[in-house]
């Protein structure tokens, strides 16, 4: 089964903010979201919507692929066959 690792993604989202020129409150204001929402992302409690994910990536100067941890078992199945 393939999935997005919410906790690992949250950690990357948090690191992306720390390495950007924005504060959490500035990002929240720019995205029109609450600080509760973004901290839920950081903890891995929830994930941003696709739209918010792309906006977030743009704001922090990252590619979506670099801030989302996608776990795929496709490679594992190929190895097992």
Residue, then its C-alpha position, 0 to 999 in steps of 0.5 A: x500500500x502506498x501512502x503519504x507519511x503524515x508525521x514525516x511530511x509534517x517535519x519537512x513542512x516545519x523545516x521548510x518554514x524554518x529555512x525560509x524567510x517567513x515566520x509561521x504567522x506570516x505564512x498563515x496570513x498569506x495562506x489565510x489559514x489559522x496557526x492551529x492548522x499549520x501546527x496540526x500539519x507540523x505534528x502530522x495530525x493533518x495534511x494540507x489540501x492539495x491547493x494549500x500544499x502547492x501554495x505553501x511550497x511556493x511561499x517557502x521556495x520548495x518543490x512539493x516533492x521535496x516537502x512530502x514523504x511518499x511511501x510506496x511499496x512498488x519497489x518492495x513488490x518488485x524485489x519480492x517477485 
